[in-house]
Amino acid sequence: MRTTVRLDDELLAEAKRYAARTGRTLTSLIDEGLREVLARGERRAPAKRVELLTGGEGGLRPGVKIDSWADLLDLMESDRFRSSD
């Protein structure tokens, strides 16, 4: 099948040099690379479940709401929540 792809100029030049040096076509090199990437994605281990502490010792500090990134960033940048350790 024919298709058009846009590649970084330096990447394309390096791929052409590699293909020529190894006696391969650019198409075969691209095919192999795509197959490797796709196979690697299928071999990934499932994500591990992580439990977050939400209270008690080591949990969230009082007044911290975790449902707003803007609020969390404001708190992290304020002196109120900086550790004195």
C-alpha positions as CSV (number, residue, x, y, z in Angstrom):
1,M,0.0,0.0,0.0
2,R,1.2,3.5,-0.7
3,T,1.0,6.3,1.7
4,T,2.6,9.6,2.4
5,V,4.3,10.4,5.7
6,R,6.2,13.5,6.9
7,L,9.5,12.8,8.6
8,D,12.0,15.0,10.2
9,D,14.7,15.8,7.5
10,E,17.6,14.7,9.6
11,L,15.8,11.4,10.6
12,L,15.0,10.7,7.0
13,A,18.6,11.3,5.9
14,E,20.0,9.1,8.7
15,A,17.4,6.4,7.8
16,K,18.5,6.5,4.1
17,R,22.1,6.2,5.0
18,Y,21.4,3.3,7.3
19,A,19.3,1.5,4.6
20,A,22.1,2.0,2.0
21,R,24.8,0.9,4.4
22,T,22.9,-2.3,5.3
23,G,21.6,-3.1,1.8
24,R,18.0,-2.5,2.6
25,T,15.2,-0.4,1.3
26,L,13.9,2.6,3.2
27,T,10.4,0.9,3.1
28,S,11.7,-2.3,4.7
29,L,13.4,-0.2,7.4
30,I,10.2,1.7,8.2
31,D,8.2,-1.5,8.2
32,E,10.5,-3.1,10.7
33,G,10.5,0.0,12.9
34,L,6.7,0.2,13.0
35,R,6.4,-3.5,13.7
36,E,8.8,-3.2,16.7
37,V,7.0,-0.2,18.2
38,L,3.6,-1.9,17.8
39,A,4.8,-5.2,19.3
40,R,6.5,-3.4,22.2
41,G,3.2,-1.6,23.0
42,E,1.4,-5.0,23.2
43,R,4.0,-6.4,25.7
44,R,3.5,-3.7,28.3
45,A,2.7,-4.9,31.7
46,P,-0.7,-3.8,33.1
47,A,-0.5,-0.7,35.3
48,K,-0.2,-1.5,39.0
49,R,-2.9,-0.3,41.3
50,V,-1.8,2.6,43.5
51,E,-3.5,3.4,46.8
52,L,-3.3,7.1,47.8
53,L,-3.3,8.2,51.4
54,T,-6.2,10.6,51.9
55,G,-6.2,11.1,55.7
56,G,-4.4,10.4,58.9
57,E,-0.6,10.4,59.2
58,G,1.1,11.0,55.9
59,G,-2.2,12.0,54.2
60,L,-3.3,15.3,52.8
61,R,-2.7,18.4,54.8
62,P,-5.8,20.1,56.1
63,G,-7.3,22.5,53.6
64,V,-5.9,20.8,50.5
65,K,-8.5,20.0,47.8
66,I,-7.3,17.6,45.2
67,D,-10.0,18.4,42.6
68,S,-8.5,21.6,41.3
69,W,-5.0,21.8,39.7
70,A,-5.0,25.6,40.0
71,D,-5.7,25.4,43.7
72,L,-3.0,22.8,44.2
73,L,-0.5,24.9,42.3
74,D,-1.3,28.0,44.4
75,L,-0.9,26.0,47.6
76,M,2.4,24.5,46.5
77,E,3.8,27.9,45.7
78,S,2.6,29.4,49.0
79,D,4.6,29.5,52.1
80,R,1.7,28.0,54.1
81,F,2.4,24.5,52.8
82,R,6.2,24.5,52.4
83,S,7.9,21.9,54.5
84,S,10.3,23.2,57.3
85,D,12.2,19.9,57.3
